């Protein structure tokens, strides 16, 4: 039977499950979660992508599977901690769009632009859920609420402008919006919003 760890604690009652997908489902549905969410899964020290649609890896007696479970607040703060890396990823892809623009490589520009939009869409979903969690826990002050509304509105306008520039094939406008407006907005999320929420959290622990 595989060795199963929940937050570094051995869970022998779960070792009877022989495939990863069933094990994950069992933990999600059982009292093991205790109002917590699976934040990370590792098999023999290697991280497993939780976004994979079908995880059917078979487990054997020598495998060690470790689960990291977090409350919604803990998970939200982990999102904040990883935000700067995600923003760096988006900025790197924006740089690729700008380079493609300077080379006149329209095909590469279109590919990179699509990837930027997809990344920003994921980023938007993450921060929307995270901000909602913080609001429910009263970790956002009124002043910060106003700033969030402003930056959210700005991001929406930038995205509309990007899609409009793409539709009009206005490459210059597209690159300017990406290189200046979008990067500035993402940076404001990191410095102006998330840092304040972290400081607020520090006052409560």
Backbone as JSON Lines, residues from 0, in Angstrom:
{"i":0,"aa":"X","n":[0.84,-1.21,0.0],"ca":[0.0,0.0,0.0],"c":[0.87,1.26,0.0]}
{"i":1,"aa":"X","n":[0.41,2.29,-0.69],"ca":[1.16,3.54,-0.77],"c":[1.16,4.26,0.58]}
{"i":2,"aa":"X","n":[2.15,5.08,0.79],"ca":[2.23,5.91,2.0],"c":[1.56,7.25,1.72]}
{"i":3,"aa":"X","n":[0.55,7.59,2.5],"ca":[-0.21,8.82,2.29],"c":[0.04,9.78,3.45]}
{"i":4,"aa":"X","n":[0.39,11.02,3.1],"ca":[0.63,12.05,4.1],"c":[-0.34,13.21,3.89]}
{"i":5,"aa":"X","n":[-0.96,13.67,4.98],"ca":[-1.82,14.85,4.94],"c":[-1.16,15.91,5.82]}
{"i":6,"aa":"X","n":[-0.7,16.98,5.19],"ca":[0.03,18.02,5.93],"c":[1.12,17.41,6.81]}
{"i":7,"aa":"X","n":[1.89,16.52,6.19],"ca":[3.05,15.85,6.82],"c":[2.67,14.82,7.89]}
{"i":8,"aa":"X","n":[1.38,14.53,8.04],"ca":[0.94,13.52,9.0],"c":[0.49,12.26,8.24]}
{"i":9,"aa":"X","n":[0.94,11.09,8.69],"ca":[0.6,9.84,8.02],"c":[-0.9,9.55,8.17]}
{"i":10,"aa":"X","n":[-1.53,9.16,7.05],"ca":[-2.96,8.83,7.04],"c":[-3.13,7.4,6.55]}
{"i":11,"aa":"X","n":[-2.91,6.41,7.41],"ca":[-2.94,4.99,6.99],"c":[-4.28,4.55,6.44]}
{"i":12,"aa":"X","n":[-5.37,5.19,6.88],"ca":[-6.7,4.8,6.4],"c":[-6.91,5.08,4.92]}
{"i":13,"aa":"X","n":[-6.04,5.91,4.34],"ca":[-6.16,6.26,2.92],"c":[-5.24,5.43,2.02]}
{"i":14,"aa":"X","n":[-4.4,4.63,2.64],"ca":[-3.41,3.88,1.85],"c":[-4.03,2.76,1.02]}
{"i":15,"aa":"X","n":[-5.29,2.44,1.26],"ca":[-5.95,1.35,0.52],"c":[-6.32,1.75,-0.91]}
{"i":16,"aa":"X","n":[-6.34,3.05,-1.18],"ca":[-6.73,3.49,-2.53],"c":[-5.55,3.32,-3.49]}
{"i":17,"aa":"X","n":[-5.82,2.75,-4.64],"ca":[-4.74,2.33,-5.55],"c":[-4.51,3.24,-6.74]}
{"i":18,"aa":"X","n":[-5.32,4.28,-6.89],"ca":[-5.04,5.24,-7.96],"c":[-5.22,6.66,-7.44]}
{"i":19,"aa":"X","n":[-4.5,7.58,-8.04],"ca":[-4.42,8.95,-7.53],"c":[-5.75,9.68,-7.62]}
{"i":20,"aa":"X","n":[-6.47,9.48,-8.72],"ca":[-7.74,10.19,-8.91],"c":[-8.74,9.83,-7.83]}
{"i":21,"aa":"X","n":[-8.86,8.53,-7.53],"ca":[-9.78,8.08,-6.47],"c":[-9.36,8.64,-5.11]}
{"i":22,"aa":"X","n":[-8.06,8.65,-4.88],"ca":[-7.54,9.16,-3.61],"c":[-7.87,10.63,-3.43]}
{"i":23,"aa":"X","n":[-7.66,11.42,-4.48],"ca":[-7.96,12.86,-4.42],"c":[-9.45,13.08,-4.17]}
{"i":24,"aa":"X","n":[-10.29,12.33,-4.89],"ca":[-11.74,12.46,-4.7],"c":[-12.15,12.09,-3.28]}
{"i":25,"aa":"X","n":[-11.53,11.05,-2.73],"ca":[-11.85,10.61,-1.38],"c":[-11.51,11.69,-0.36]}
{"i":26,"aa":"X","n":[-10.35,12.3,-0.53],"ca":[-9.93,13.35,0.4],"c":[-10.83,14.58,0.28]}
{"i":27,"aa":"X","n":[-11.22,14.89,-0.93],"ca":[-12.08,16.06,-1.16],"c":[-13.46,15.87,-0.56]}
{"i":28,"aa":"X","n":[-13.96,14.63,-0.57],"ca":[-15.32,14.36,-0.12],"c":[-15.41,13.97,1.36]}
{"i":29,"aa":"X","n":[-14.28,13.56,1.93],"ca":[-14.31,13.05,3.3],"c":[-14.01,14.14,4.32]}
{"i":30,"aa":"X","n":[-14.06,13.76,5.59],"ca":[-13.77,14.68,6.69],"c":[-12.3,15.04,6.77]}
{"i":31,"aa":"X","n":[-11.47,14.43,5.92],"ca":[-10.04,14.74,5.96],"c":[-9.78,16.21,5.68]}
{"i":32,"aa":"X","n":[-10.63,16.81,4.84],"ca":[-10.39,18.2,4.46],"c":[-10.72,19.16,5.6]}
{"i":33,"aa":"X","n":[-11.76,18.84,6.39],"ca":[-12.14,19.69,7.53],"c":[-12.23,21.16,7.12]}
{"i":34,"aa":"X","n":[-13.05,21.4,6.08],"ca":[-13.24,22.75,5.54],"c":[-11.95,23.32,4.94]}
{"i":35,"aa":"X","n":[-11.07,22.45,4.5],"ca":[-9.84,22.88,3.84],"c":[-9.85,22.43,2.39]}
{"i":36,"aa":"X","n":[-8.95,22.99,1.63],"ca":[-8.86,22.69,0.21],"c":[-7.5,22.1,-0.13]}
{"i":37,"aa":"X","n":[-7.48,21.22,-1.12],"ca":[-6.21,20.64,-1.56],"c":[-5.43,21.7,-2.33]}
{"i":38,"aa":"X","n":[-4.31,22.12,-1.78],"ca":[-3.5,23.16,-2.41],"c":[-2.34,22.56,-3.21]}
{"i":39,"aa":"X","n":[-1.92,21.36,-2.82],"ca":[-0.77,20.77,-3.48],"c":[-0.78,19.26,-3.31]}
{"i":40,"aa":"X","n":[-0.41,18.56,-4.37],"ca":[-0.26,17.1,-4.32],"c":[1.09,16.74,-4.88]}
{"i":41,"aa":"X","n":[1.81,15.88,-4.17],"ca":[3.11,15.41,-4.65],"c":[3.14,13.89,-4.6]}
{"i":42,"aa":"X","n":[3.7,13.29,-5.64],"ca":[3.91,11.85,-5.67],"c":[5.41,11.61,-5.74]}
{"i":43,"aa":"X","n":[5.92,10.97,-4.7],"ca":[7.37,10.73,-4.59],"c":[8.18,12.02,-4.75]}
{"i":44,"aa":"X","n":[7.64,13.09,-4.17],"ca":[8.33,14.38,-4.17],"c":[8.08,15.24,-5.39]}
{"i":45,"aa":"X","n":[7.42,14.69,-6.4],"ca":[7.14,15.46,-7.62],"c":[5.74,16.03,-7.61]}
{"i":46,"aa":"X","n":[5.61,17.32,-7.91],"ca":[4.3,17.98,-7.88],"c":[3.4,17.46,-8.99]}
{"i":47,"aa":"X","n":[2.11,17.35,-8.68],"ca":[1.1,16.9,-9.63],"c":[0.24,18.09,-10.03]}
{"i":48,"aa":"X","n":[-0.04,18.23,-11.32],"ca":[-0.86,19.33,-11.81],"c":[-2.32,19.04,-11.49]}
{"i":49,"aa":"X","n":[-2.88,19.81,-10.56],"ca":[-4.27,19.59,-10.14],"c":[-5.28,20.01,-11.2]}
{"i":50,"aa":"X","n":[-4.81,20.7,-12.24],"ca":[-5.72,21.14,-13.3],"c":[-5.89,20.09,-14.39]}
{"i":51,"aa":"X","n":[-5.13,18.99,-14.3],"ca":[-5.27,17.92,-15.28],"c":[-6.66,17.31,-15.13]}
{"i":52,"aa":"X","n":[-7.34,17.15,-16.27],"ca":[-8.74,16.72,-16.21],"c":[-8.89,15.3,-15.64]}
{"i":53,"aa":"X","n":[-8.02,14.38,-16.07],"ca":[-8.11,13.01,-15.59],"c":[-6.76,12.59,-15.0]}
{"i":54,"aa":"X","n":[-6.74,12.39,-13.7],"ca":[-5.51,11.96,-13.03],"c":[-5.71,10.49,-12.64]}
{"i":55,"aa":"X","n":[-5.21,9.59,-13.46],"ca":[-5.48,8.16,-13.26],"c":[-4.22,7.37,-12.93]}
{"i":56,"aa":"X","n":[-3.2,8.06,-12.44],"ca":[-1.94,7.39,-12.14],"c":[-2.15,6.31,-11.08]}
{"i":57,"aa":"X","n":[-1.65,5.11,-11.39],"ca":[-1.73,4.01,-10.44],"c":[-0.67,4.17,-9.34]}
{"i":58,"aa":"X","n":[-1.03,3.75,-8.14],"ca":[-0.11,3.85,-7.01],"c":[0.34,2.45,-6.61]}
{"i":59,"aa":"X","n":[1.62,2.33,-6.25],"ca":[2.11,1.04,-5.77],"c":[2.62,1.15,-4.34]}
{"i":60,"aa":"X","n":[3.09,0.05,-3.8],"ca":[3.47,0.01,-2.38],"c":[4.62,0.92,-2.01]}
{"i":61,"aa":"X","n":[5.44,1.28,-2.98],"ca":[6.61,2.11,-2.67],"c":[6.36,3.6,-2.87]}
{"i":62,"aa":"X","n":[5.18,3.94,-3.36],"ca":[4.88,5.36,-3.61],"c":[4.56,6.1,-2.31]}
{"i":63,"aa":"X","n":[4.96,7.36,-2.28],"ca":[4.58,8.26,-1.19],"c":[3.83,9.44,-1.79]}
{"i":64,"aa":"X","n":[2.6,9.62,-1.33],"ca":[1.76,10.72,-1.84],"c":[1.51,11.69,-0.69]}
{"i":65,"aa":"X","n":[1.87,12.94,-0.89],"ca":[1.67,13.95,0.16],"c":[0.7,15.02,-0.31]}
{"i":66,"aa":"X","n":[-0.21,15.36,0.59],"ca":[-1.21,16.38,0.3],"c":[-1.01,17.58,1.23]}
{"i":67,"aa":"X","n":[-1.13,18.77,0.66],"ca":[-1.08,19.99,1.45],"c":[-2.49,20.58,1.44]}
{"i":68,"aa":"X","n":[-3.11,20.63,2.61],"ca":[-4.46,21.17,2.73],"c":[-4.43,22.53,3.42]}
{"i":69,"aa":"X","n":[-5.18,23.46,2.88],"ca":[-5.21,24.82,3.43],"c":[-6.64,25.31,3.56]}
{"i":70,"aa":"X","n":[-6.89,26.19,4.52],"ca":[-8.19,26.86,4.61],"c":[-8.3,27.86,3.47]}
{"i":71,"aa":"X","n":[-9.48,28.38,3.24],"ca":[-9.68,29.33,2.14],"c":[-8.81,30.57,2.33]}
{"i":72,"aa":"X","n":[-8.65,31.03,3.58],"ca":[-7.81,32.2,3.85],"c":[-6.35,31.88,3.59]}
{"i":73,"aa":"X","n":[-5.9,30.72,4.08],"ca":[-4.51,30.32,3.85],"c":[-4.22,30.2,2.36]}
{"i":74,"aa":"X","n":[-5.19,29.64,1.63],"ca":[-5.03,29.48,0.19],"c":[-4.98,30.83,-0.5]}
{"i":75,"aa":"X","n":[-5.81,31.76,-0.04],"ca":[-5.82,33.11,-0.61],"c":[-4.48,33.81,-0.42]}
{"i":76,"aa":"X","n":[-3.88,33.63,0.75],"ca":[-2.58,34.25,1.0],"c":[-1.47,33.58,0.19]}
{"i":77,"aa":"X","n":[-1.63,32.29,-0.09],"ca":[-0.66,31.62,-0.96],"c":[-0.75,32.19,-2.37]}
{"i":78,"aa":"X","n":[-1.97,32.51,-2.8],"ca":[-2.16,33.12,-4.12],"c":[-1.43,34.46,-4.18]}
{"i":79,"aa":"X","n":[-1.57,35.25,-3.11],"ca":[-0.88,36.54,-3.05],"c":[0.63,36.35,-3.13]}
{"i":80,"aa":"X","n":[1.14,35.37,-2.38],"ca":[2.59,35.14,-2.37],"c":[3.11,34.77,-3.75]}
{"i":81,"aa":"X","n":[2.28,34.08,-4.54],"ca":[2.73,33.63,-5.86],"c":[2.38,34.61,-6.98]}
{"i":82,"aa":"X","n":[1.65,35.68,-6.62],"ca":[1.18,36.63,-7.63],"c":[2.31,37.28,-8.41]}
{"i":83,"aa":"X","n":[3.4,37.65,-7.71],"ca":[4.48,38.36,-8.39],"c":[5.11,37.49,-9.48]}
{"i":84,"aa":"X","n":[5.17,36.18,-9.24],"ca":[5.72,35.28,-10.27],"c":[4.78,35.19,-11.46]}
{"i":85,"aa":"X","n":[3.49,35.17,-11.18],"ca":[2.5,35.1,-12.25],"c":[2.53,36.37,-13.09]}
{"i":86,"aa":"X","n":[2.66,37.51,-12.42],"ca":[2.74,38.78,-13.14],"c":[4.0,38.83,-14.0]}
{"i":87,"aa":"X","n":[5.11,38.33,-13.47],"ca":[6.36,38.29,-14.24],"c":[6.19,37.45,-15.5]}
{"i":88,"aa":"X","n":[5.43,36.36,-15.39],"ca":[5.16,35.5,-16.53],"c":[4.38,36.25,-17.61]}
{"i":89,"aa":"X","n":[3.38,37.03,-17.18],"ca":[2.58,37.82,-18.13],"c":[3.45,38.88,-18.79]}
{"i":90,"aa":"X","n":[4.28,39.56,-17.99],"ca":[5.15,40.61,-18.53],"c":[6.13,40.04,-19.55]}
{"i":91,"aa":"X","n":[6.66,38.86,-19.26],"ca":[7.58,38.2,-20.19],"c":[6.89,37.92,-21.51]}
{"i":92,"aa":"X","n":[5.65,37.49,-21.45],"ca":[4.9,37.21,-22.67],"c":[4.57,38.51,-23.41]}
{"i":93,"aa":"X","n":[4.32,39.6,-22.67],"ca":[4.1,40.9,-23.29],"c":[5.35,41.34,-24.05]}
{"i":94,"aa":"X","n":[6.51,41.12,-23.46],"ca":[7.78,41.45,-24.12],"c":[7.9,40.71,-25.45]}
{"i":95,"aa":"X","n":[7.43,39.48,-25.48],"ca":[7.48,38.69,-26.71],"c":[6.57,39.3,-27.78]}
{"i":96,"aa":"X","n":[5.42,39.81,-27.34],"ca":[4.51,40.48,-28.29],"c":[5.19,41.7,-28.89]}
{"i":97,"aa":"X","n":[5.83,42.51,-28.03],"ca":[6.5,43.73,-28.48],"c":[7.64,43.41,-29.44]}
{"i":98,"aa":"X","n":[8.4,42.38,-29.13],"ca":[9.5,41.96,-30.01],"c":[8.96,41.52,-31.36]}
{"i":99,"aa":"X","n":[7.88,40.75,-31.35],"ca":[7.25,40.3,-32.59],"c":[6.76,41.48,-33.41]}
{"i":100,"aa":"X","n":[6.25,42.48,-32.69],"ca":[5.77,43.7,-33.36],"c":[6.91,44.42,-34.05]}
{"i":101,"aa":"X","n":[8.05,44.55,-33.35],"ca":[9.21,45.25,-33.92],"c":[9.78,44.52,-35.13]}
{"i":102,"aa":"X","n":[9.62,43.2,-35.15],"ca":[10.12,42.39,-36.27],"c":[9.11,42.31,-37.41]}
{"i":103,"aa":"X","n":[7.9,42.74,-37.14],"ca":[6.86,42.64,-38.16],"c":[6.34,41.23,-38.33]}
{"i":104,"aa":"X","n":[6.56,40.38,-37.32],"ca":[6.12,38.98,-37.38],"c":[4.7,38.89,-36.83]}
{"i":105,"aa":"X","n":[3.72,39.05,-37.71],"ca":[2.33,39.12,-37.31],"c":[1.83,37.78,-36.75]}
{"i":106,"aa":"X","n":[2.27,36.68,-37.35],"ca":[1.82,35.38,-36.87],"c":[2.27,35.14,-35.42]}
{"i":107,"aa":"X","n":[3.54,35.44,-35.14],"ca":[4.05,35.26,-33.79],"c":[3.38,36.24,-32.83]}
{"i":108,"aa":"X","n":[3.13,37.45,-33.31],"ca":[2.44,38.45,-32.49],"c":[1.05,37.95,-32.09]}
{"i":109,"aa":"X","n":[0.32,37.4,-33.05],"ca":[-1.02,36.89,-32.77],"c":[-1.0,35.76,-31.75]}
{"i":110,"aa":"X","n":[-0.01,34.88,-31.9],"ca":[0.11,33.75,-30.97],"c":[0.4,34.23,-29.55]}
{"i":111,"aa":"X","n":[1.38,35.12,-29.44],"ca":[1.76,35.64,-28.12],"c":[0.65,36.47,-27.49]}
{"i":112,"aa":"X","n":[-0.07,37.24,-28.32],"ca":[-1.17,38.06,-27.82],"c":[-2.27,37.17,-27.24]}
{"i":113,"aa":"X","n":[-2.59,36.09,-27.94],"ca":[-3.6,35.15,-27.45],"c":[-3.19,34.57,-26.1]}
{"i":114,"aa":"X","n":[-1.9,34.25,-25.96],"ca":[-1.4,33.7,-24.7],"c":[-1.48,34.74,-23.58]}
{"i":115,"aa":"X","n":[-1.21,36.01,-23.9],"ca":[-1.32,37.07,-22.91],"c":[-2.76,37.17,-22.4]}
{"i":116,"aa":"X","n":[-3.71,37.18,-23.32],"ca":[-5.12,37.29,-22.94],"c":[-5.55,36.12,-22.08]}
{"i":117,"aa":"X","n":[-5.09,34.92,-22.42],"ca":[-5.43,33.73,-21.63],"c":[-4.84,33.83,-20.23]}
{"i":118,"aa":"X","n":[-3.59,34.3,-20.13],"ca":[-2.94,34.44,-18.83],"c":[-3.65,35.5,-17.97]}
{"i":119,"aa":"X","n":[-4.01,36.61,-18.59],"ca":[-4.7,37.67,-17.86],"c":[-6.08,37.19,-17.4]}
{"i":120,"aa":"X","n":[-6.74,36.39,-18.22],"ca":[-8.04,35.84,-17.84],"c":[-7.91,34.97,-16.6]}
{"i":121,"aa":"X","n":[-6.88,34.11,-16.56],"ca":[-6.65,33.27,-15.38],"c":[-6.31,34.14,-14.17]}
{"i":122,"aa":"X","n":[-5.46,35.15,-14.39],"ca":[-5.08,36.07,-13.32],"c":[-6.32,36.76,-12.74]}
{"i":123,"aa":"X","n":[-7.21,37.2,-13.62],"ca":[-8.43,37.89,-13.2],"c":[-9.31,36.97,-12.36]}
{"i":124,"aa":"X","n":[-9.45,35.72,-12.79],"ca":[-10.25,34.76,-12.03],"c":[-9.65,34.52,-10.64]}
{"i":125,"aa":"X","n":[-8.33,34.41,-10.59],"ca":[-7.65,34.17,-9.32],"c":[-7.86,35.33,-8.34]}
{"i":126,"aa":"X","n":[-7.64,36.56,-8.82],"ca":[-7.76,37.69,-7.91],"c":[-9.21,37.94,-7.51]}
{"i":127,"aa":"X","n":[-10.15,37.63,-8.42],"ca":[-11.56,37.8,-8.08],"c":[-11.95,36.89,-6.92]}
{"i":128,"aa":"X","n":[-11.54,35.61,-6.99],"ca":[-11.83,34.67,-5.91],"c":[-11.08,35.05,-4.63]}
{"i":129,"aa":"X","n":[-9.84,35.48,-4.79],"ca":[-9.03,35.84,-3.63],"c":[-9.59,37.06,-2.91]}
{"i":130,"aa":"X","n":[-9.92,38.09,-3.66],"ca":[-10.49,39.31,-3.08],"c":[-11.81,39.0,-2.38]}
{"i":131,"aa":"X","n":[-12.62,38.12,-2.99],"ca":[-13.9,37.74,-2.39],"c":[-13.67,37.06,-1.04]}
{"i":132,"aa":"X","n":[-12.67,36.19,-0.97],"ca":[-12.34,35.51,0.29],"c":[-11.91,36.5,1.36]}
{"i":133,"aa":"X","n":[-11.08,37.47,0.98],"ca":[-10.62,38.47,1.93],"c":[-11.77,39.35,2.42]}
{"i":134,"aa":"X","n":[-12.69,39.68,1.52],"ca":[-13.83,40.51,1.9],"c":[-14.68,39.78,2.93]}
{"i":135,"aa":"X","n":[-14.94,38.5,2.7],"ca":[-15.76,37.73,3.62],"c":[-15.12,37.63,5.01]}
{"i":136,"aa":"X","n":[-13.79,37.72,5.05],"ca":[-13.07,37.62,6.33],"c":[-12.73,39.0,6.9]}
{"i":137,"aa":"X","n":[-13.28,40.05,6.27],"ca":[-13.07,41.41,6.76],"c":[-11.59,41.78,6.82]}
{"i":138,"aa":"X","n":[-10.86,41.41,5.79],"ca":[-9.43,41.72,5.74],"c":[-9.12,42.83,4.73]}
{"i":139,"aa":"X","n":[-10.17,43.51,4.26],"ca":[-9.96,44.61,3.32],"c":[-10.62,45.87,3.89]}
{"i":140,"aa":"X","n":[-9.82,46.9,4.1],"ca":[-10.34,48.15,4.63],"c":[-11.08,48.93,3.55]}
{"i":141,"aa":"X","n":[-11.91,49.89,3.98],"ca":[-12.74,50.65,3.05],"c":[-11.89,51.38,1.99]}
{"i":142,"aa":"X","n":[-10.79,51.97,2.41],"ca":[-9.92,52.67,1.47],"c":[-9.4,51.73,0.39]}
{"i":143,"aa":"X","n":[-9.02,50.53,0.8],"ca":[-8.51,49.55,-0.16],"c":[-9.62,49.07,-1.08]}
{"i":144,"aa":"X","n":[-10.84,48.97,-0.56],"ca":[-11.99,48.59,-1.39],"c":[-12.15,49.55,-2.56]}
{"i":145,"aa":"X","n":[-12.02,50.84,-2.27],"ca":[-12.14,51.86,-3.31],"c":[-11.04,51.69,-4.36]}
{"i":146,"aa":"X","n":[-9.82,51.44,-3.9],"ca":[-8.69,51.25,-4.81],"c":[-8.89,50.01,-5.69]}
{"i":147,"aa":"X","n":[-9.42,48.95,-5.09],"ca":[-9.67,47.72,-5.84],"c":[-10.66,47.97,-6.96]}
{"i":148,"aa":"X","n":[-11.74,48.69,-6.63],"ca":[-12.77,49.0,-7.64],"c":[-12.14,49.8,-8.8]}
{"i":149,"aa":"X","n":[-11.28,50.75,-8.45],"ca":[-10.64,51.57,-9.47],"c":[-9.74,50.74,-10.38]}
{"i":150,"aa":"X","n":[-8.93,49.87,-9.78],"ca":[-7.98,49.08,-10.56],"c":[-8.71,48.01,-11.37]}
{"i":151,"aa":"X","n":[-9.78,47.44,-10.81],"ca":[-10.59,46.48,-11.56],"c":[-11.2,47.14,-12.8]}
{"i":152,"aa":"X","n":[-11.73,48.35,-12.63],"ca":[-12.33,49.08,-13.74],"c":[-11.28,49.41,-14.8]}
{"i":153,"aa":"X","n":[-10.09,49.79,-14.34],"ca":[-9.01,50.1,-15.26],"c":[-8.61,48.87,-16.07]}
{"i":154,"aa":"X","n":[-8.51,47.73,-15.4],"ca":[-8.14,46.49,-16.09],"c":[-9.18,46.12,-17.14]}
{"i":155,"aa":"X","n":[-10.45,46.29,-16.82],"ca":[-11.52,46.0,-17.77],"c":[-11.42,46.89,-19.0]}
{"i":156,"aa":"X","n":[-11.14,48.18,-18.79],"ca":[-11.01,49.12,-19.9],"c":[-9.79,48.77,-20.78]}
{"i":157,"aa":"X","n":[-8.71,48.35,-20.13],"ca":[-7.51,47.97,-20.89],"c":[-7.8,46.76,-21.77]}
{"i":158,"aa":"X","n":[-8.48,45.76,-21.21],"ca":[-8.81,44.57,-21.96],"c":[-9.73,44.88,-23.14]}
{"i":159,"aa":"X","n":[-10.7,45.76,-22.92],"ca":[-11.58,46.18,-24.02],"c":[-10.78,46.89,-25.1]}
{"i":160,"aa":"X","n":[-9.83,47.74,-24.68],"ca":[-8.99,48.45,-25.63],"c":[-8.1,47.51,-26.42]}
{"i":161,"aa":"X","n":[-7.58,46.49,-25.75],"ca":[-6.73,45.5,-26.42],"c":[-7.51,44.74,-27.49]}
{"i":162,"aa":"X","n":[-8.7,44.3,-27.14],"ca":[-9.51,43.55,-28.09],"c":[-9.93,44.43,-29.26]}
{"i":163,"aa":"X","n":[-10.18,45.7,-28.98],"ca":[-10.54,46.65,-30.05],"c":[-9.36,46.89,-30.98]}
{"i":164,"aa":"X","n":[-8.18,47.07,-30.4],"ca":[-6.97,47.28,-31.21],"c":[-6.67,46.05,-32.06]}
{"i":165,"aa":"X","n":[-6.9,44.88,-31.51],"ca":[-6.67,43.64,-32.26],"c":[-7.64,43.53,-33.42]}
{"i":166,"aa":"X","n":[-8.9,43.87,-33.16],"ca":[-9.92,43.8,-34.2],"c":[-9.61,44.77,-35.34]}
{"i":167,"aa":"X","n":[-9.05,45.93,-34.99],"ca":[-8.72,46.96,-35.99],"c":[-7.34,46.75,-36.61]}
{"i":168,"aa":"X","n":[-6.63,45.71,-36.13],"ca":[-5.25,45.44,-36.59],"c":[-4.33,46.63,-36.34]}
{"i":169,"aa":"X","n":[-4.61,47.35,-35.24],"ca":[-3.78,48.5,-34.87],"c":[-2.66,48.0,-33.96]}
{"i":170,"aa":"X","n":[-1.57,47.57,-34.58],"ca":[-0.47,46.94,-33.85],"c":[0.19,47.92,-32.88]}
{"i":171,"aa":"X","n":[0.34,49.17,-33.29],"ca":[0.98,50.18,-32.44],"c":[0.19,50.4,-31.15]}
{"i":172,"aa":"X","n":[-1.13,50.54,-31.3],"ca":[-2.0,50.74,-30.13],"c":[-1.97,49.5,-29.23]}
{"i":173,"aa":"X","n":[-1.98,48.34,-29.85],"ca":[-1.95,47.08,-29.12],"c":[-0.71,46.98,-28.23]}
{"i":174,"aa":"X","n":[0.44,47.27,-28.82],"ca":[1.7,47.17,-28.08],"c":[1.79,48.22,-26.98]}
{"i":175,"aa":"X","n":[1.3,49.42,-27.26],"ca":[1.33,50.48,-26.24],"c":[0.47,50.11,-25.03]}
{"i":176,"aa":"X","n":[-0.72,49.56,-25.29],"ca":[-1.61,49.17,-24.21],"c":[-0.99,48.05,-23.36]}
{"i":177,"aa":"X","n":[-0.35,47.11,-24.03],"ca":[0.28,46.0,-23.32],"c":[1.48,46.48,-22.51]}
{"i":178,"aa":"X","n":[2.36,47.22,-23.19],"ca":[3.65,47.57,-22.62],"c":[3.55,48.59,-21.5]}
{"i":179,"aa":"X","n":[2.57,49.47,-21.58],"ca":[2.47,50.54,-20.58],"c":[1.25,50.38,-19.67]}
{"i":180,"aa":"X","n":[0.07,50.31,-20.26],"ca":[-1.15,50.29,-19.45],"c":[-1.31,48.98,-18.67]}
{"i":181,"aa":"X","n":[-1.18,47.83,-19.37],"ca":[-1.42,46.56,-18.7],"c":[-0.35,46.26,-17.65]}
{"i":182,"aa":"X","n":[0.91,46.47,-17.99],"ca":[1.98,46.22,-17.02],"c":[1.82,47.11,-15.79]}
{"i":183,"aa":"X","n":[1.44,48.37,-16.01],"ca":[1.22,49.28,-14.87],"c":[0.09,48.77,-13.99]}
{"i":184,"aa":"X","n":[-1.0,48.29,-14.6],"ca":[-2.14,47.8,-13.84],"c":[-1.77,46.57,-13.01]}
{"i":185,"aa":"X","n":[-1.05,45.64,-13.61],"ca":[-0.64,44.43,-12.9],"c":[0.28,44.77,-11.72]}
{"i":186,"aa":"X","n":[1.14,45.75,-11.94],"ca":[2.05,46.17,-10.88],"c":[1.3,46.81,-9.72]}
{"i":187,"aa":"X","n":[0.24,47.54,-10.04],"ca":[-0.57,48.17,-9.0],"c":[-1.26,47.11,-8.13]}
{"i":188,"aa":"X","n":[-1.71,46.01,-8.76],"ca":[-2.3,44.92,-7.98],"c":[-1.3,44.41,-6.95]}
{"i":189,"aa":"X","n":[-0.09,44.2,-7.41],"ca":[0.94,43.61,-6.55],"c":[1.34,44.54,-5.42]}
{"i":190,"aa":"X","n":[1.62,45.79,-5.75],"ca":[2.18,46.73,-4.77],"c":[1.1,47.45,-3.97]}
{"i":191,"aa":"X","n":[0.08,47.9,-4.68],"ca":[-0.91,48.78,-4.04],"c":[-2.01,48.02,-3.29]}
{"i":192,"aa":"X","n":[-2.37,46.82,-3.79],"ca":[-3.48,46.09,-3.17],"c":[-3.0,44.94,-2.29]}
{"i":193,"aa":"X","n":[-2.27,44.02,-2.87],"ca":[-1.9,42.82,-2.12],"c":[-0.99,43.11,-0.93]}
{"i":194,"aa":"X","n":[-0.11,44.11,-1.06],"ca":[0.75,44.45,0.07],"c":[-0.06,44.99,1.24]}
{"i":195,"aa":"X","n":[-1.12,45.75,0.94],"ca":[-1.97,46.3,1.99],"c":[-2.76,45.19,2.69]}
{"i":196,"aa":"X","n":[-3.23,44.23,1.9],"ca":[-3.98,43.13,2.5],"c":[-3.06,42.3,3.4]}
{"i":197,"aa":"X","n":[-1.84,42.08,2.96],"ca":[-0.89,41.33,3.79],"c":[-0.61,42.07,5.1]}
{"i":198,"aa":"X","n":[-0.48,43.38,5.03],"ca":[-0.25,44.18,6.24],"c":[-1.45,44.09,7.18]}
{"i":199,"aa":"X","n":[-2.63,44.13,6.6],"ca":[-3.86,44.0,7.4],"c":[-3.91,42.64,8.08]}
{"i":200,"aa":"X","n":[-3.51,41.6,7.35],"ca":[-3.47,40.26,7.91],"c":[-2.48,40.18,9.07]}
{"i":201,"aa":"X","n":[-1.36,40.85,8.93],"ca":[-0.35,40.84,9.98],"c":[-0.87,41.41,11.28]}
{"i":202,"aa":"X","n":[-1.83,42.32,11.18],"ca":[-2.41,42.93,12.37],"c":[-3.36,41.98,13.1]}
{"i":203,"aa":"X","n":[-3.75,40.89,12.42],"ca":[-4.77,39.99,12.98],"c":[-4.17,38.69,13.51]}
{"i":204,"aa":"X","n":[-2.87,38.47,13.32],"ca":[-2.29,37.2,13.78],"c":[-1.43,37.42,15.01]}
